Amino acid sequence: SDLPASPERPRNDLALRLDAAMQRLGALDPRLLQVAELRFLVELSVEETAEVLGCSTATVKRDWRTARAFLQREIERDER
């Protein structure tokens, strides 16, 4: 939306854009969201993330690459 910038809702607030991008990622692929949350927000290692999710480190690495690329595209798109 093209709401004007305000102290409560700055137009270029990265946290808001990241949150919106994470919501879209979760709607698209819940597992990618889980990987992103564990790697980025919880700051788990690839190995720890694989253990939590019960999958291989290769899967975590692939999912993390995909999730990061998606989030970066979404955040940059929201910047415009």
N, C-alpha and C positions, 0 to 999 in steps of 0.2 A: 504494500500500500504506500501511497505518497503522503503519509502524515507528516506534518511539519516537525522539525526537530524541536525537542523541548528538554528541560532539565531531567524530566522523568523518563523520557524515551529519546535518547540521542540517536540520530539517524544512522550513524556509523558505529554503533556499539557492537564490538566483536562478540561479546558474551551473548547478546540477543541473536545475532546471526548464527553463532555456533549452536545455540539451543534449537533454533528453527531447523538448521541443517541436520542436527542429530535426530529430531523428530521425523524429518523426511526419510532419513536413512533407516530408522526403525520401521517405518511404514513399508519401505521397500524390501528390507531384509533384516529381520530381528536378530539373526546371528551376527551380521556385520555390526549392528549397533552394540551387541554385547562385547564383541572384540574391541571396538573403539572405546567403550566405557572402561573396560578392564585395562587396556593399554594406556589410554590417554588420561582418564580421570582417576583411576585407582593406581595407575603407574606400575602395573605388574609387568614382569618380563615376558618375553615370548613363551618361555618354558612354563612360567607360573600360569599364564593365560591358558595354555594348552591343557595344563593339569585341571584347572577350574572347569573348563568346558568339555573335558574328556575327549580331546581331539589331538591330532599331531601338531608339532611345531610348524611343519610345512603349511598346514591349513591355516594356522594363526597368521603366519607371515603373509600368505596370499590374501587372506581376508583383511588384514591390517593395511596392506598396500591398497586394496580396493576401497576400503572405508576411507582412508586418508585422501585418496584422489577424489572420491565423491564429495567429501566434506569441503575440501579446498575449492572444488568447482562451485558448490552451492554457496559458500561464503563469498567467493568473488562475484558470483552472479547477484547476490543480495546487496553487494557494495554499490552496484550501479544504480 
